[in-house]
Amino acid sequence: MVLIKRQFVEWTVMTITVFLVFFALSLIWPVLIALFLGVLLLLQYCCAGRRLGCCRGPV
């Protein structure tokens, strides 16, 4: 009987831990994706500005 209760407690702790990990990842991943996309857009904007400057020709 004690073994069954101990196994139940271990499964409960493991389940709570898994849910906490998924909750933490659900908060962290959107921030990382937003930062990555922001950097990509910034690089694209900078490269587009250089291309426009190069395409004007001699002044």
C-alpha positions as CSV (number, residue, x, y, z in Angstrom):
1,M,0.0,0.0,0.0
2,V,2.8,2.4,0.8
3,L,4.5,1.6,-2.5
4,I,1.3,2.5,-4.4
5,K,1.0,5.8,-2.6
6,R,4.7,6.6,-3.2
7,Q,4.3,5.8,-6.9
8,F,1.3,8.1,-7.1
9,V,3.2,10.9,-5.5
10,E,6.1,10.5,-7.9
11,W,3.7,10.5,-10.9
12,T,1.9,13.6,-9.5
13,V,5.2,15.5,-9.0
14,M,6.3,14.5,-12.5
15,T,3.1,15.6,-14.1
16,I,3.2,19.0,-12.3
17,T,6.8,19.4,-13.4
18,V,6.0,18.7,-17.0
19,F,3.1,21.2,-16.9
20,L,5.3,23.9,-15.4
21,V,8.0,23.3,-18.0
22,F,5.4,23.6,-20.8
23,F,4.0,26.7,-19.2
24,A,7.5,28.3,-19.0
25,L,8.2,27.5,-22.6
26,S,4.9,28.9,-23.7
27,L,6.0,32.2,-22.2
28,I,9.6,32.2,-23.5
29,W,9.2,31.0,-27.1
30,P,7.0,33.8,-28.3
31,V,9.5,36.4,-27.0
32,L,12.4,34.6,-28.7
33,I,10.5,34.3,-32.0
34,A,9.5,38.0,-31.8
35,L,13.1,39.1,-31.2
36,F,14.4,36.9,-34.1
37,L,11.8,38.3,-36.5
38,G,12.6,41.8,-35.3
39,V,16.3,41.3,-36.0
40,L,15.4,39.9,-39.5
41,L,13.2,42.9,-40.3
42,L,15.9,45.3,-39.1
43,L,18.5,43.6,-41.3
44,Q,16.2,43.6,-44.2
45,Y,15.5,47.3,-43.7
46,C,19.2,48.1,-43.5
47,C,20.0,46.1,-46.6
48,A,17.2,47.6,-48.6
49,G,18.5,51.1,-47.7
50,R,21.9,50.2,-49.0
51,R,20.5,48.8,-52.2
52,L,18.6,51.9,-52.9
53,G,21.6,54.0,-52.2
54,C,23.7,51.9,-54.6
55,C,21.1,51.9,-57.3
56,R,20.9,55.7,-57.6
57,G,24.2,55.9,-59.6
58,P,26.6,58.8,-59.5
59,V,25.3,62.1,-58.3
